[in-house]
Amino acid sequence: MSSQDSSHRCQPSVGQVLLAMLGGAAFGALAVYLTAPRAGADSRRRLQSMADDTRETFHRVPGALRKATDAARDAFREELTLSRDMVVPLATAQALSGVAAVAASDDDLAAAARLAGAGAAHRSRVPDDPVAARLDTTFLEPARTRFGAEAWDAAFGEGAALRLPEATVYGLEVAPGRA
């Protein structure tokens, strides 16, 4: 993502998409139940069952999102550690971008911007990186919008100025391993 780019589309988060899908499904099911010819007691039982199922699903969503974020954090931390140990700068840069996306998901926007800057600066030799493009669109552009362009661009510049070993240490601090 270019720090000069000022046009941003606000992309919904995974949680917002899931919530919209569940809400739409619940609304559609409610419409079907309310318009279907049934006895009142039967309809009320079915509606109560549907409400219970929807409530149970809503309660599972935050845990599933947390697990996905934790798995991503662990994977990018491992990639960052291995690429550092094996001296593979391009993989290190990609891992920095991944940790930036995790930081954005955790709403640690200053860290996300710094890591995004470091990742972008050190992967500059790869013009069309599809992984970086997906991380930018899904996580980093919406984070920039939430953080504010000026603050994001300043932190992005700080990250871009980091040497790769410094950026790696910072990335490992932002994505701590689980004990």
LOPAKE-718055 format. One line per field, with one value per residue (C-alpha): z, x, y; residue number from 1; residue in one letter. Coordinates in nm, 4 decimals, padded with zeros to 6 digits. Each point is the difference from the previous one (the first is absolute). Layout:
% residues N
z	c(Z|...)
x	c(X|...)
y	c(Y|...)
n	c(NUM|...)
res	c(A|...)
This chain:
% residues 179
z	c(00.0000|-00.0975|00.2706|-00.2648|-00.0876|00.1430|-00.1561|00.2223|-00.0102|00.3408|-00.0041|00.2496|00.2502|00.0101|00.3128|-00.1679|-00.3005|00.2247|00.2054|-00.3155|-00.1332|00.3264|00.0272|-00.3576|00.0558|00.3201|-00.1695|-00.2964|00.2253|00.2064|-00.3134|-00.1116|00.3414|00.0322|-00.3429|00.0097|00.0931|00.3454|00.3345|00.2373|00.2609|-00.2668|-00.1502|00.3419|00.0765|-00.3344|00.0454|00.3494|-00.1340|-00.2791|00.2491|00.2238|-00.2966|-00.1138|00.3520|00.0294|-00.3363|00.0960|00.3200|-00.1982|-00.2505|00.2278|00.1137|-00.3597|-00.1038|00.2986|-00.0914|-00.3621|00.1085|00.2451|-00.2714|-00.2410|00.2690|00.0696|-00.3699|-00.0805|00.3111|-00.1077|-00.3541|00.1422|00.2261|-00.2687|-00.2698|00.2382|00.1037|-00.3583|-00.1302|-00.2531|-00.0182|-00.2336|00.2275|00.2966|-00.1786|-00.0741|00.3629|00.1141|-00.2183|00.1489|00.3557|-00.1061|-00.1023|00.3357|00.1824|-00.2037|00.0998|00.3626|-00.0536|00.0730|-00.2865|00.0677|00.0010|-00.3103|-00.1861|00.1082|-00.0965|-00.3300|-00.0772|00.0878|-00.2062|-00.2996|00.0162|00.0057|-00.2639|-00.2516|-00.2471|-00.0520|-00.1964|-00.0077|00.3232|00.0223|00.3717|00.0791|-00.2196|00.1857|00.3420|-00.1097|-00.1264|00.2796|00.3067|-00.0514|-00.2081|00.2447|00.2896|-00.1664|-00.0252|00.3695|00.1147|-00.2245|-00.3102|00.1597|00.3060|-00.2137|-00.2501|00.2772|00.1672|-00.3419|-00.0706|00.3352|-00.0887|-00.3499|00.1531|00.2156|-00.1116|-00.0474|00.3257|00.1993|-00.1726|00.0739|00.3713|00.0059|-00.1822|00.2493|00.2867|-00.1545|-00.0631|00.3227|00.0168|00.2279|00.3135)
x	c(00.0000|00.1436|00.0231|-00.0932|-00.3287|-00.2879|-00.2946|-00.1223|-00.3019|-00.1311|-00.0012|-00.2166|00.1818|-00.0465|-00.2106|-00.2264|-00.0489|-00.0823|-00.2385|-00.1746|-00.0307|-00.1415|-00.2373|-00.1193|-00.0525|-00.1934|-00.2160|-00.0704|-00.0907|-00.2265|-00.1811|-00.0563|-00.1287|-00.2324|-00.1545|-00.0319|-00.3440|00.0379|-00.1716|00.1046|00.1582|00.2019|00.1241|00.1019|00.1950|00.1764|00.0803|00.1363|00.2180|00.1270|00.0756|00.1891|00.2045|00.0816|00.1009|00.2281|00.1616|00.0578|00.1717|00.2409|00.1081|00.2326|00.1823|00.0437|00.1373|00.2387|00.1248|00.0552|00.1933|00.2087|00.0781|00.1033|00.2171|00.1724|00.0549|00.1428|00.2183|00.1378|00.0606|00.1727|00.2235|00.0890|00.0643|00.2228|00.1916|00.0380|00.0745|-00.2834|-00.0759|-00.2983|-00.1755|00.0816|-00.1633|-00.3101|-00.0178|00.0239|-00.3011|-00.1857|00.0749|-00.1213|-00.3335|-00.0263|00.0791|-00.2722|-00.2451|00.0996|-00.0612|00.3670|00.0010|00.3329|00.1805|-00.1919|00.1123|00.3655|00.0093|-00.1755|00.2630|00.2840|-00.1504|-00.0580|00.3505|00.1698|-00.2098|00.0396|00.1630|-00.3279|-00.2341|-00.3166|-00.0087|-00.3514|00.0346|00.0940|-00.2828|-00.2529|00.1305|-00.0138|-00.3571|-00.1419|00.1807|00.2360|-00.2070|-00.2937|00.2473|00.1437|-00.3512|-00.0680|00.3368|-00.0101|00.2128|00.2429|00.0748|00.0193|00.2368|00.2290|00.0183|00.0328|00.3012|00.1562|-00.0350|00.1378|00.3102|00.0764|00.2780|-00.1193|00.1527|-00.1630|-00.3344|00.0233|00.0586|-00.2922|-00.2238|00.0834|-00.0829|-00.3377|-00.0828|00.1114|-00.0014|-00.2428|00.1416)
y	c(00.0000|00.3327|00.2602|00.2562|-00.1685|00.1994|-00.1812|-00.2800|-00.2214|-00.0911|-00.3812|-00.1860|-00.2176|-00.3754|00.0396|00.2551|-00.2270|-00.2973|00.2119|00.1245|-00.3536|-00.1316|00.2948|-00.0486|-00.3713|00.0654|00.2646|-00.2290|-00.2906|00.2249|00.1172|-00.3590|-00.1067|00.2963|-00.0494|-00.3799|-00.1387|-00.1617|-00.0143|00.2782|-00.2292|-00.1838|00.3274|00.1332|-00.3225|00.0170|00.3709|-00.0662|-00.2822|00.2241|00.2788|-00.2442|-00.1294|00.3544|00.1046|-00.3043|00.0794|00.3647|-00.1134|-00.2209|00.2696|00.2046|-00.3141|-00.1175|00.3394|00.0000|-00.3475|00.1038|00.3100|-00.2048|-00.2560|00.2765|00.1628|-00.3323|-00.0736|00.3437|-00.0064|-00.3374|00.1308|00.3081|-00.2096|-00.2552|00.2595|00.1939|-00.3118|-00.1209|00.3526|00.0210|00.3742|-00.0264|-00.2505|00.2239|00.2937|-00.2072|-00.1138|00.3645|00.0801|-00.2966|00.1123|00.3468|-00.1538|-00.1791|00.3252|00.1725|-00.2760|00.0556|00.3745|00.0787|00.2483|00.1755|-00.3361|-00.1085|00.3119|-00.0355|-00.3671|00.0686|00.2648|-00.2370|-00.2816|00.2270|00.1472|-00.3379|-00.1736|00.2825|-00.2375|-00.1878|00.2284|-00.2140|-00.1989|-00.1513|-00.0772|00.3601|00.1275|-00.2170|00.1075|00.3648|-00.0226|-00.2118|00.1316|00.2922|00.2425|-00.0187|00.0399|00.3124|00.1406|-00.0717|00.1391|00.3070|00.0544|00.2448|-00.2146|-00.3165|00.1578|00.1266|-00.3440|-00.1695|00.2248|-00.0926|-00.3666|00.0505|00.1610|-00.3058|-00.2310|-00.3571|-00.1350|00.2841|-00.0560|-00.3732|00.0589|00.2440|-00.2506|-00.2715|00.2377|00.0858|-00.3687|-00.1657|-00.3776|-00.1739|-00.1565)
n	c(1|2|3|4|5|6|7|8|9|10|11|12|13|14|15|16|17|18|19|20|21|22|23|24|25|26|27|28|29|30|31|32|33|34|35|36|37|38|39|40|41|42|43|44|45|46|47|48|49|50|51|52|53|54|55|56|57|58|59|60|61|62|63|64|65|66|67|68|69|70|71|72|73|74|75|76|77|78|79|80|81|82|83|84|85|86|87|88|89|90|91|92|93|94|95|96|97|98|99|100|101|102|103|104|105|106|107|108|109|110|111|112|113|114|115|116|117|118|119|120|121|122|123|124|125|126|127|128|129|130|131|132|133|134|135|136|137|138|139|140|141|142|143|144|145|146|147|148|149|150|151|152|153|154|155|156|157|158|159|160|161|162|163|164|165|166|167|168|169|170|171|172|173|174|175|176|177|178|179)
res	c(M|S|S|Q|D|S|S|H|R|C|Q|P|S|V|G|Q|V|L|L|A|M|L|G|G|A|A|F|G|A|L|A|V|Y|L|T|A|P|R|A|G|A|D|S|R|R|R|L|Q|S|M|A|D|D|T|R|E|T|F|H|R|V|P|G|A|L|R|K|A|T|D|A|A|R|D|A|F|R|E|E|L|T|L|S|R|D|M|V|V|P|L|A|T|A|Q|A|L|S|G|V|A|A|V|A|A|S|D|D|D|L|A|A|A|A|R|L|A|G|A|G|A|A|H|R|S|R|V|P|D|D|P|V|A|A|R|L|D|T|T|F|L|E|P|A|R|T|R|F|G|A|E|A|W|D|A|A|F|G|E|G|A|A|L|R|L|P|E|A|T|V|Y|G|L|E|V|A|P|G|R|A)
